[in-house]
Amino acid sequence: MATGVQLDTTPPRETGWSRSKCWILFLVMSGTAIQAIDRSSLSVANSVIARDLHFSLGAMGIVLSAFGWAYFLGNLPAGRLCDRYGAKRVYGYGAALWSVASALTGCATGLVSLLFSRVFVGFGESVNFPAATKVISERFPPSERGRATGIYTTGLPIGFAVTPGLTVGLMMLFGSAGHPNWRMAFFLTGVGSLIWVVLWHKTYPELKVAEVSGGAQPAKQAHIPLSVLLKFRDTWALIVIKFLNDYLYYLFILWLPGYLAYARHFNLGQLAFYSTMPFLVSVFVRPLYGFLCDKLVSFGWNATIIKKAMLICPQIIAMVAVIFAAYAESAVAAAWLMVLGIAGEQAAGVLIWVLPQDLAAKGTGGSLGGITNTAGAIASIVSPVITGFIAQYFGFQIALVIAGSAMAGSALLVMFFLTKFGPLNIKDVDLTSSRSSLSPAS
């Protein structure tokens, strides 16, 4: 029997930005930043690890994708668990798992052990966005979700911005320029992540029944099957849009340092700087873009038109910047074009995460967050492997053109296939027919 109470309709929420809301956003944002550090540290150290463990580009692409396989398998269960048991418990246990697994990455001695540690990082981190989606959809009304999402997802660029300098710094501190100590870097960042786990468990205020239902009787528990959610066109639009957008996203976070090292011949110092700059820019882009979205919607304009336009525009910018970077003669110009491309992708990412929150109905925030991140997880598997092998046999130019084209496809789907930013029309008849189809014959 489920221990959590599910929402039958959108619950009343406290208005304004209270101290409690601000602390919740800080917790989710900082957790998102920490998972970004533990996820992307491998991409910064991959050339050093490949040299020490004698990996080819293709083999390293497989290692980089190992996270994605577990991430893919974990997202749907994570979303369902969040809806059933609540975000506090599921997010905390997941964070503890990814922290320990990240520390164990430093103990890897070959391909199998490295794959093993990254798989468990992926399983643990699969809870992050389903839990965050549930928290935001239940705590913030639609008029505040752009800002809330822009703020908490800023944890991603913060984490990615910190990772190159932190990882390279730790490798140099415990090693040398000729022999960077990547093992100690992974151990320390993994163990350090456990501090957040304690903070989350001690201070996150779990949603009470009275807070959910405004003091009324508890809402009827509604366990919405995934089969019901997958009946809707907008659910499928969300899935494909997220996959195509994240194909480019995972090229950025997993292959940008490798691209700068292999194709543009940057040294470790240059690599750390140009791998950090895109995400420093994104730290400002995400919250400002979320604020702008909420501001435009507050004028009374059609929310779907505003949000679709604000999703498409940065996708086009990212597509053009990445393709131009592929053919830029100057390595520095290419690096700055990648900065622009990442800024565009990050702005689009704010609206993509607003979408499942707006679609959520009848307590389905966690499940839709899981569906969304599953699509991204598939991209995290496909993108690094395809990029690695294409770079190995055809060069990074073709790999970047493919990623830019994926972003163009995502923009076209937003324009022509997605119908609205609004709750799915889940009716009682949908639930009844779904339960009947799952019931054994009498």
N, C-alpha and C positions, 0 to 999 in steps of 0.2 A: 504493500500500500504506500502511496506517495506521501512523503512527509511535508512537501511544500504545497501551498495553496495557489492555484492557477487563476489567472484573471479571465473573467468571462467577457468583459468589455474593458476599454481603456480606463484605468483607475483615476480617481482624483489625485492631483499632485499639488504639493505646496508650491505657491507662486513665488517668483523672485529667486534670487541667488543667495540662499541662506548659507550659514557657515557649514552646515551638514552637507549641502550639495557641493560646495567648494572642496570639502575634504574628500568626498566620494570621487570627484573628478581627479583630484590629485592622486589618490590611490590607484585608480584605473590608468591614469596617464603614466605614473611611475612604473607600474607593473608592465605596461606596454613597452616602455623604454628599456626595461631590464630584459624582457624577452627578446627585444630587437638586438641588444648587445650579445646575448648568449647565442642568438641565431646567426648573426652576421660575422662574428669573430673568425669563423672558419674561412670566410671569403678573404679576409685580410691576410691571414696566415697561410693561405693555400699554396702559394709558390714556395714558401719555406718548407712546409710539410711535404709537398710533392718532391722536393729535392732530397729531404732526409729519408723519406720512405720509398723513394724511387717510383713515383707515380707518373703516368703520362697525362696529357691534357684530358683525354677521354676518361681515364680512370678517376681523375679528380672531378670531372663532371658527374660521374656516378656517385661519388662520395657527397658532393654538394646536393645531389637530388635525394639522398637517403632520408634527410630530414623531411622532405616533401611526401614521401610514401607514408610515413607514420602520421604526419600532419593530415594527410588526406583521409586515412582510416579513422583518425581520432575525432574529427570535427563533428560529424553527425551524432555520434554517441555523446560527445561533450555538450552539444546543444540540448539534447534530450535530458541529460543529467542535470543541466542547469535549470531547465524548466521543472524538473521533478524535485530536486533536492535544494535548489537555491544556488545563487552565484558564489556565496561566501565559501561554502565547503568545497565545491568543485574547483573553483579558481585557486584556492589555497593548496589543495593536494596536487593540482597540475603544476603549479609554480615550484613546489618542492621537488617534484619529479624532474622537471627540466633543469633545475639548478644543480642537482646531484649528477645528472647525466652530462651536463656541460663540463663539470669539474673532471669527470672521468674521461673526457676527450683527451685530456693531457696525458693519460696513461696508455693511449693507443700505441701499438707496436707494428701494426700492419693494416691491410685493407679491412679485414673482418672486424677487428676490434674498433677501428674508427667508424665503420658503418654501424656497429652495435650502439655506440654511444650517441651518434647523431640520430638514430631511430628513436631513442628514448627522449632526446631533446624534442623531437617532433611530436611525440605522443603528449608530452607535458604541455608544450606550447599550443597545442590544438584547442585548449580551453580558453585561451585569452579573449579572442574576439566573440565567440558565442556568449561568454560571461559578460563581457563589456556591453554587447548589444542588448542583452536582457536588462542590465542595470540602467542603461540610458533610456530604453523604451519604457521602462516602468517608473523611472524617477523624474523624467523630463517631458513636458508636453511638446507637441510638434513644433510650436513656435520657438522653442529653445534648443532643438536637437542639432541644428546646424552648428551653433556655437559649442554645445557640449561635445559633439563629435569632433569638431575641429580642434578643440582643446585636448581631449583624451588621445586622439590619434596623433597629436604632436609628439607623443611619446615615441612613435616610430622614428621620425627624423632625428629626434634628440638622441635616441639610442644609436642610430646609424652614424650620426655625426661624432659621437663620443668613441665609437668602436675603433676606428683606425688609429687615432692617437693613443687610446688606452691600450689596445692590443700591441701596437708597435712599441710603445713605451715600456710595457711590462716585459716584452721579449728582449728589449735592449738592456733593461735594468738588471735582469737575471741572466743575460747572455752577453753577446757582443754583436757588432755589425757583421762579422763573418759567420757567427754561429748564434743567431737569435734563439732564445729559449721559449719556444711556443708552448711547451708543456706547462710551465709555471703560469703563463698567461691564462690558459684555460682553467687551471685549478683555482686560481685566485678569483677570477670573475665568477666562476660557478659557485664557489663557497660564499662569496659576497652577496650573491642573489638571494641566499637564504634569509638575510636580514629583512628583506621586503616581505617574505612569507610570514615572519613573526609579526611584523607591523600590520599586515592585512588581517590576520586572525585576531589580533588584539583590538583593532580600532574600527574595522568595517562594520557599520550598523546594518545588520540583516533586516530586510523588510518584514514588518510584522503584519498579521492579518488585519489589524485595525487600520494600519497605514495604507494597506492595499485597497480595502473596501470603504475607507472613510468612516470607520466605526460601525458600519452596518454589519449584517450577517455575512459570514464568509461566502465568497462567490463559489458557485458550483465548480468543482474541479473539471478542467477541460483538457484532456490529453488528445491533442490534435494529431492524428497520424500523418506521417510524411506524405503518404499517398494523397491526402486531401490537399496539402500545400502544393504538391507537384501537378495538380490539375489546372493550376492557374498559369496563364500566359506570362504574367509579370514575374512569376517565380522563375520560369525558364529564361526570361530576358535577363533577370538578375544574375543567374548562373553563368550565362555565356558572356555577358558584359564583364563580370568579375574575372572570368578566366582570361579573356583577351587583354584586359587592362593589366592583370598580374603577370602575364607573360613578359611584358616589358619591365614591370616592377622587379621581378626576380632576376632578370638579367642585370638590372642595376645593382641590387644588393649582393648578388652572388658572383657576378663576373666583372663589375666595374674595376675593382683593384687588379684583377687578372688582365683585363683589357689594357689598362694603363701600363702594366708591367710588360706584357708580352708584345702588344701591338704598338704602343707608344714609347716603350723603353724608359719608363720613369723609374728613378731609384726609390728607396723606401721612404725618404723624406718627402719627395714629390708625390708619391703614391698616397701617403697619409694625408697630405694637404688637399689634393684634388678629390680624394674619396670622402673627405669631411665636408668640403664646401657645399656640395649639393644638398646635404641634409641640414646644414646650418641655415641655408636659405629656406628650406622647407619648414623649419621650426616656426618661421614667421608666416609662411604662406598658408599653412593649414588653419590656424585659428582665425586669421584675417579673412580667409575665404569663407569659413563657416559663418563668421559674423556678418559678412556681406550678404550671404545667402539669406540669413534670417531677417536682415534689414530690408531687403527687397521684398520678401514675402510679407513683412509687416505692413507694407504699403497697400496691401489688399490685392495685389496682382495674382494671377493664377499661379499657384505654387508649383504645379507640375511643369508648366512652361518655363518658369524661372529656373527650377532645379535641373531640368533637362538641358537648357541652354548653358547653364553654369557647369554642367558635366562635360558637354561636348567641346566647349571652347578650349579648356586646358588639354584635352586629349589631342586636339589638332596641333596645338603648340608642341606637345611632347613628340608627336609623330614627325613633324618637320625638323625639329632640333636633332633628333637621333639620326635621321637619315642624312642630314647635312654633316653631322659629326663623323659619320662613316667615311665620307669622302673629303673631309677637311685635310689640307696638306700640313697645316701647323698642328703639332701635338697639343699645344696650349689652347688653340682655338677649339680643337675637338673636345678637350676637357671642359671648357666653359660651355660649349653647346650641350654637353651631357648634364651640366649643372641646370641649364634651362629645361632640358628634357625631364629631369627628375622633378623639378619644381612643378611642371605641368602635370606629371603623373600624380604627384602628391596632392595637388589641388583637386584633381578628379577623384582621388581616393576618398576625400571627405564626403562628397556627394554619393559615392558608391556605398559608403557605410551608413549614410542617412537613409538610403533606400530600404534596406530590410527593417529598419526601425519604423519607417512610415508604413510599410506593408504589414507589419506585425498586427495581428488581431487575435483575440481570445487567448492571450497568454503565450503566444508563439514566438516571442522575441528571441529566446535562446535557440529554438529550432531553426528559425530563419537565419540567425547568425551562424549556426553550424552549417547550413546549406551554403551560405555565402562563402564562408571560409573553406568549405570543401572544394568549391570551384577554384578558389585561389590556391589551394593545396595541390590540385591537379596541375595547375600552372607551375607550381614550385618543383614538381617532378619533371615536367616536360621541358621547361625553359632551360635549366642548367645543362641537361644532357644534350639537347639539340644544339644549344649555343656552343658547348664544348666540342662536339664532333664537327659541326660546321666550321668553327674557328680552326680546328686542326686540319681539315681537308680543303676548305675553300677560303678561309680567312675571316677576320672579324667584320669586314665590310658587309658581307652577305648576312652574317648573323644579326647585325644592327638593322639592316633593311627589313628583315623578316619581323623583328620586334616592332619596328615602326609601323609596319603594315598591320600587325595585330591590333595596335591602338586605333588605327583607322577603322578596322572592322568593328571594334567596340563602339566607336562614335556613331557609326551607321545604325547599329542595333538600338542605341539610345534614341536616335532620331525616328526610326521607322517601326520598331518592334515593341519597345516599352510603352505601355499605355498611360501609366500614372504613377505619381508618388502619393500613395494613399492606401488605407487598410484593404487587405484582401476581403472580398465579400464572402466570408465563410458562413454558410447558413446551417441551421440545425439539420436540414435534409442531407447536406454533404456529410455530416458526422454520422447520421443514422445509416446512410447507405454504405459508408466506409466500414462501420462496425458490423453491419450485416454481412458484408463480403468477407470479413475476417472470422465470423462466427462459424463453428462446425455445424454441419447439417444435423437436424434433429432426427 
